[in-house]
Amino acid sequence: MDLPPLFASRLSLDDATGIEDQATRRDIGEEIQQRPAYTRALRRSHAAWFEEVYYDKAHKEYLILDDRGDWFPVMEGPLRRHCKVRGMAIMTAKPGLISEFEEFITMVQCRRPVGYAGPLAGHVKGPREVNGQLILVTTDPQMPVAVPGPWPVLRALIDGLFVSEEHDQRVHLFGWLQCSILAMHAHWRKAGQVLVMAGPVKSGKSLFQKVITRLLGGRECRPYGYMTGTTDFNADLFGCEHLRLDDENGTTDMRARRQFGARIKELLYGHEQRLHAKRKDALLLDPVWRMTVALNEEPENMQVLPPLDDSLEDKLMILRAARCPMPMPTNSLEQESAFWQTLMDELPHFTHYLLHEFQIPADLRDSRSGIRHWHHPELIQSIRELSAEVRFLALVDRALLTLHLKDTWTGTANELEAQLLAIPEVRGDVQRALYFPNACGTFLGRLARLCPDRVRHHNTRNCRSWVILPLRSDDGEETANE
């Protein structure tokens, strides 16, 4: 191991005797003998110990290696004991002189400072440079090693969850998992959709989320507060590969949902991420993240998802999870434990299948995310029916009937908003629906794409106008005000 420059220039007299070149040995020996005793060089054993110590500038702590090879933080007092065990002189013979330990920690602070020390999602332990700053990754993700073999229990669980008579969703699931695992192995921030699993209560969605956590490195966190703007602190996210959400504490507030959508684009499709911890300076790091969301399929639960506008629609992979019997008995704690252990035993074989046997079909490949997004038709229809723009259209229909308009309505978004606000029966609902600037025009634009039989563009040379066609009944007749 090469010594740092300061160590290389401060060899001991014993070290000098081991140099073959006689002139160099004589010069080094004479230079060392002429120094005061307190400026003696650290021994080579201390130089090796120097390679295992870093200084965390943010927390004013030192990082040393444990017996497993992971770095852990210590203050100066415990570090002094570690150095003493290694034979380093802690005290000096005369007051006011510099001890070996004082020289050692000074060199560590000057030569091995790091701006961040801790686990970093998708990266192996060791020093590395990010955004021009040295950081120290302290632990490794624990990903399964790919081993050929059968995985019948895990296969039965997946088949029960994601295979139905109408749709075999496994190709989308396996493609998403393959791209996620490859990104973790490459330690590279590659964009990836949010995997949404919606289904009945106790269908196994949360169980499969735990399986995904193990596939991606064994570390997960709950980022919902940061995703919806409840908190600005996100330091706990950076040590976990799997960002796991469910609808237990979800909110249907539109502002929170829009914030959720903005965070998805930021965390999964952005570049370096800003780590913000309490009372600490922010810094940019490059975690490799994947996100899953488990939801019950009731309408109120589906509204936890962000509104699917054009910028977000391709960033969600939405699968429907069915309720199915578990492939092994789970009636007792012992049976549940045996079931889970079986799934864990099969993970290396499933990993081998994903990495070496499964291939994403050519028509589903995507240069950005690895696999194209896919939405279960029934779920996406339910989401759209609950969207703000569709509810706004229902509000417009109600208002136009109040105005006794049976024919088409034509005008600008501002004219429509003014007419709606002038109707006392719907004024309050309109104000709540159009809560952000140009909301009326935004909703009409989305409706023109979702419901072209109801809303159309009608641009003129002077302004952008819209045409709203009357609501028709099931037999094709226009609905009139009774």
C-alpha positions, 0 to 999 in steps of 0.5 A: 500500500502506497503511503500518503505523501506526508507519511512517505516523507517522514519514514522512521530510522528503521525504515531507512535501513531497509532501503537498498540505495545506500545514499538514499538510506544515509540521507534519510537516516541523517535527516531523521536523526537531526530532528527533535524527538517529538517530530518522529514519523508515524510507524508503518502500522499507523500509516496502514491504520490511516487508510481506515479512518475518515473524518466526517466534516458535517458531524465532526466524527471519525469513521473507522472500520469494524470487523465486518468491513463496515465504517461506523462513526466514533468521537475523538475519545473512542478513536483515541482508545482504538489508536492506543490499542494499535500502539500509538503514543497518546501522550508526550514525554514533555508538556507542549509537545505533539503526540503521535495521536495528535499528529494522526488526527490532524492528518486525518482531518486535513487529508481524509475529510468527507462531506457525507458519510453513511449508506447510499442507495444503490452504491457499495461501501467505500470512498467516492467522489460525487459532484466534486466532493469526497463522500464515504459510503459506509455499508453495502446493499445486500442483494441476492446472488443469482443462482440457477434453480426453481422458484415454484412458491414465488412463481405461484404467488406472482401468478396468483397476484398478476395473472387473470383471464384478461391480462397476464401482467407478468411481462410488465412486472418482470421487465420492471424488476429486471431494469431495477436490479440492473440499475442497482448492479450498475450503481447508476441512476437510470430512470424507472417508473413507479410500480403501482399495485392496486387490489383488494384488501389482504391480497398479498400486495404488501407481502410482495413489496417486502419481496421487492425490498429484498431483491433491491438490497434489503433496505426500504423507507416510507417517503410519503411525508416528503413526497407530499410536502409534509416535511422538507427533510429527506436524509432517511431516503438516501440509505434505502433503495426501495421507496415504499408507499401504501394508502394507509396514511394517504390523502386525497387533497389535490395539492398533496397529490400534485406535490406527489407527482412532482416528487416522482419526477424529481426523485426517479427521473432527475439527476443528482438529488439534494439531501436535506437533513435537520440543521445540516447544509444540503448537498447533492448525491446520486442515490439509485432509487425505485418506488412502489405503491400498494393501494386498495382498489376502492375509488377513495384509495385510488385518489391517493395517486397523483393526477395523471397528466401528460408529463406523469402518465408514462412514469407509472406502471399500474398493475392490478393485484388479485386476491388469491390463496397463498401457495403455502399455509399461513394460519400460524406464526410458524407457518408464516415464518416458513412461508417467508423463509421459502420465498427468501430461499427462492430469491437467488433463483428468481434473480437468476431468471430475471437477469439471465433468462427473461427478456423484455419483448422488443415492442415493450423496450424503452430507451429511457426506463428500460421498459415501457409503461403499462396501465391496467385498463380497468384501473386507468379508467377508474382513475380517469373517472375520478380525475379533477378534469372529469369531475369538472366536466360533470360540474359544467354539465350541471351548470349548463343544464341550469342555464337551459343550454341544450346545444353546444357551448362555444367560447374561451376558458375565461368566458366559461369560468365567468359563466360558471361563477355567475351561477349561484347553485354551482359557484362554491363548487367551481371555486374549489375546482378551479383553485390554481391559475388557468385551471379552467383552460388546463382542464379543457385541454385534458378533456379534449384528449380524454373525451374528444366526443365532448370537448374540442378545440375551436381556435380562431385567429384572435383567441383559443376557443373551446366547444363543449358538446351536450351530454348524450344518453345511452340511446344516443339522444341529447340529454335535455333539462327536464 
